[in-house]
């Protein structure tokens, strides 16, 4: 149980979501998907950026901006009380997809840890490697399995996956009330 992020780096898209895994009343898995973004920032998209006259740094910035937006909106509006935001906790994240080893996208993942430490003020990132299922009847090394992880999960019938609650069915948390900080200032009449 808990809050997770998943970053799927494909050929054409960079897909990022946050979700809470828990159990429903019947004891089956339940996935509350808080925030999800699919943007054209996959491995091949870098060449499309270059054709438009953009730099590698600009492309990496766009990838990181998308990553940050998903995580920050989850913390701010969707699940601000998750334990992974605490100073001594880390955000668990699954990294998968064929582009997971691409050097530029690897930098996007590696830069998430210091961003979390500085912005969220937690203990950074806990990157989770998806293990090969024992029942996978296929010869594939661990590095290549990350290319198949999403397809493997999608190969199961919907009823075997559990309840999936999309972002549109989950309301934002109530905004925190604004604090009155007027008493913290000295009036010009008191100077």
Secondary structure, DSSP 8 states (H G I E B T S, - for coil): -EEEEEEEE-SS-EEEEEEEEEE-TTS-EEEEEEEEEEES-STTHHHHHHHTT--HHHHHHHHHHHHHHHHHHIIIII-TT-GGGSTT--EEEEEESTTTT-HHHHHHHHHHHHHIIIII-SS-EEEE-----TT--S---HHHHHHHHHHHHHTS-HHHH-EEE-GGGS-----------GGGS--GGG-
